[in-house]
Amino acid sequence: MTTATPRSLDWLLDDLIERLPDIRFAIVLSTDGLLLGHCASMSRSDAERFGAMASTLHGVARSAGSHFDSGGVCQTVVELDRGILFVTAAGENACLAVLSVETANMGTVAYEMSRTVQRVGIHLSVDARP
């Protein structure tokens, strides 16, 4: 269950990529990995795979925060040889995940992701699945 239909978020992801050409792909997902929206430059099957990976990373970070009494997860960042993966909390039980080129300004990407999350607020929240 979502507060918005999944396809209604695609425009937001395409806008993010248009504003930041260093971002290759962007998706919105529930924290349990359900794809809620994806950019036009990504096939649905790749977006679903990206969602599963992002959900796993976010879950590991959540577990670390819980185990070490350090609070919730704001953002998870993974630096790869040819890219940077960002997963940002985006409302209740939802995340925004992007993959940028390796030369992207990490601060700028993180800031724009935060702005994107703030722009849509409640639209990125999803109900927890039973």
Secondary structure, DSSP 4 states (H G I P E B T S, - for coil): -BSS-GGGGHHHHHHHHHH-TTEEEEEEEETTS-EEEE-TTS-HHHHHHHHHHHHHHHHHHHHHHHHTT----SEEEEEETTEEEEEEE-STTEEEEEEE-TTS-HHHHHHHHHHHHHHHGGGG-BPPP-
